[in-house]
Amino acid sequence: LMTAIEGLHGDDAIMALADAYREYAVRHPELYRTILAVHHMSNDKLVKQTYMVAEPFMQVLGDYGLTETEKRHWQRILRSHPLSRR
């Protein structure tokens, strides 16, 4: 995901990130479902690792002047349905 947004900002970065995330979900559907379910698990180490998935979204959303709370909400929205675009 970080590679997909390298050197990009704003809308271009959002679109590149969305495309990369969707491609990952299509190629690895079971792992994608697992990542979404991790926040319901009690394994703290695994939960912390999944925060790495959100980081590129938070970085890109920083271009829009959003608060931390707004960025958290928007990254959840952007990551919620990667298969719906196609």
C-alpha positions in Angstrom: 0.0 0.0 0.0 2.8 2.4 0.8 4.4 1.7 -2.5 1.2 2.4 -4.3 1.0 6.0 -3.0 4.7 6.8 -3.2 5.1 10.3 -4.6 1.3 10.8 -4.9 -0.9 13.2 -3.0 -4.6 14.1 -2.7 -7.1 12.4 -5.1 -4.4 10.7 -7.1 -3.1 9.0 -3.9 -6.6 8.0 -2.8 -7.3 6.4 -6.1 -4.0 4.5 -6.2 -4.5 3.4 -2.7 -8.0 2.2 -3.4 -6.9 0.3 -6.4 -4.0 -1.4 -4.5 -6.3 -2.3 -1.6 -9.0 -3.7 -3.9 -6.4 -5.7 -5.8 -5.1 -7.2 -2.6 -8.7 -8.1 -1.4 -9.4 -9.8 -4.8 -6.1 -11.8 -4.8 -6.3 -12.7 -1.1 -10.0 -12.8 -0.1 -9.6 -14.9 3.0 -6.7 -12.9 4.4 -8.7 -9.7 3.6 -11.7 -11.1 5.7 -9.3 -12.0 8.5 -7.8 -8.5 8.6 -11.3 -7.1 8.9 -12.2 -9.5 11.7 -9.0 -8.9 13.8 -10.4 -6.1 15.9 -12.8 -8.7 17.4 -9.9 -10.9 18.4 -8.1 -10.9 21.8 -4.6 -11.2 20.3 -3.0 -7.8 21.0 0.0 -8.5 18.8 -2.1 -9.3 15.8 -4.4 -6.3 16.4 -1.3 -4.0 16.5 -0.1 -5.4 13.2 -3.3 -4.7 11.4 -2.9 -1.0 12.3 -0.2 -1.0 9.6 -3.0 -1.5 7.0 -4.6 1.7 8.1 -1.4 3.8 8.1 -1.3 4.5 4.4 -4.9 5.6 4.5 -4.2 7.9 7.4 -1.1 9.3 5.6 -3.1 10.1 2.4 -6.0 11.6 4.3 -3.5 14.0 5.9 -3.6 15.9 2.6 -7.2 17.0 3.2 -6.8 18.9 6.5 -8.9 16.5 8.5 -8.7 16.0 12.3 -7.3 12.7 13.6 -10.9 11.5 14.4 -12.1 12.4 10.9 -9.1 10.6 9.3 -9.9 7.5 11.4 -13.5 7.5 10.2 -12.6 8.1 6.6 -10.0 5.4 6.5 -12.6 2.9 7.8 -15.0 4.0 5.1 -12.4 3.7 2.4 -11.3 0.2 3.6 -14.8 -1.1 4.2 -15.8 -2.3 0.7 -12.9 -2.6 -1.7 -14.7 -5.0 -4.0 -17.7 -2.7 -4.7 -16.0 -0.5 -7.3 -15.8 -3.1 -10.0 
